[in-house]
Amino acid sequence: MYTIQNLSFSYHKRRPLLQGVTLQPEAGQVVGLLGKNGTGKSSLLRLMAGLLCPKQGVLQFDGENVFNRNPEILAQLFFLPEEFDFPPSLKVAVYFKALADFYPAFDWAAFERYAQEFEVETHRQFGSLSFGQRKKSLIAFALASNCKVILMDEPTNGLDIPAKATFRKLVAGAMSEEQLMVISTHQVRDLEKLIDHLWIIDQGQLKLDASVADLEEQFEFAFASSLPADAIYHEAQLGTNFYIAPRAPGKTPTSVNLELLFNATILGKLSYSSTANLQNL
Ligand SMILES: Nc1ncnc2c1ncn2[C@@H]1O[C@H](COP(=O)(O)OP(=O)(O)OP(=O)(O)O)[C@@H](O)[C@H]1O
């Protein structure tokens, strides 16, 4: 799988974007990549897809530098960008039949099934589809690619409410234990039940790198009118306090509140790593 060690990247010499990021993605994970606007989420996905060259550090897939752009390596990585241009006069099925040639494990029957679930008509021209419909066709393609690594930049952005539910259902059904998915998103509620690992980046650094199971083991996410004395972070909302506190031994685990966790991390109230990748721990 990936080796991402001490990765640094910038577009401009004097404005470093990612500095010394170390990550250990594993097959079987659906990783949520969170960060404020402009923190470098899309850039990290592009680096992982071999579309950008690291300034420093190691970024390898199966032992090979991804930016070498070896076709055998690229055939195992699928990147779904946030924005895309399709030739307007081309039919969906024609375009994707050509694209599928680059992905040896592509499953055409699965693509048709996913497109049908998303109610995308594959005989239509791209130019006659809305942004959301085009995005759904690309998600169907990504899932049917059976690539070992699927990188998605804001996949639920532009999807209607039923399509977001379909997205969750299809991803949960399509992903195998041999595959890794990394999803960058601001729509945390869309993905709360789907992701099982989290990366939060801020100011060029990895601030949180943890499995959801581990976070649920370590912390309590709850609300109460009076805060526990050991609360790490809280937000007053709707006349009560939503808080994060260390989970007392024996207490029933609670589901991670992603918004609260994100805010606590960005405000420097919490930094956590399941894999000891954070330098400040
Ligand atoms: N091709 C480019 N050339 C120069 N700067 C760029 C380029 N692409 C992105 N940037 C800059 O790099 C920074 C990070 O951009 P990136 O798109 O990776 O952030 P992001 O976390 O995905 O943001 P958002 O949440 O708004 O999508 C931004 O300041 C952006 O302006």
The ligand as an ORCA input file, in Angstrom:
! r2SCAN-3c Opt
* xyz 0 1
  N      -2.311     24.892     -9.115
  C      -2.114     25.714     -8.079
  N      -1.186     26.702     -8.139
  C      -0.977     27.527     -7.097
  N      -1.628     27.431     -5.913
  C      -2.567     26.482     -5.809
  C      -2.854     25.577     -6.868
  N      -3.839     24.715     -6.472
  C      -4.138     25.076     -5.200
  N      -3.386     26.119     -4.813
  C      -3.413     26.766     -3.504
  O      -3.014     25.807     -2.532
  C      -3.803     25.945     -1.354
  C      -4.456     24.595     -1.029
  O      -5.370     24.270     -2.043
  P      -6.202     22.922     -1.992
  O      -7.161     22.985     -3.150
  O      -5.294     21.766     -1.905
  O      -6.974     23.094     -0.603
  P      -8.271     22.364     -0.046
  O      -7.987     22.044      1.381
  O      -8.666     21.234     -0.922
  O      -9.326     23.543     -0.130
  P     -10.942     23.512     -0.239
  O     -11.453     22.914      1.022
  O     -11.300     24.964     -0.365
  O     -11.297     22.716     -1.465
  C      -4.788     27.064     -1.618
  O      -4.288     28.235     -1.040
  C      -4.817     27.178     -3.121
  O      -5.049     28.501     -3.525
*
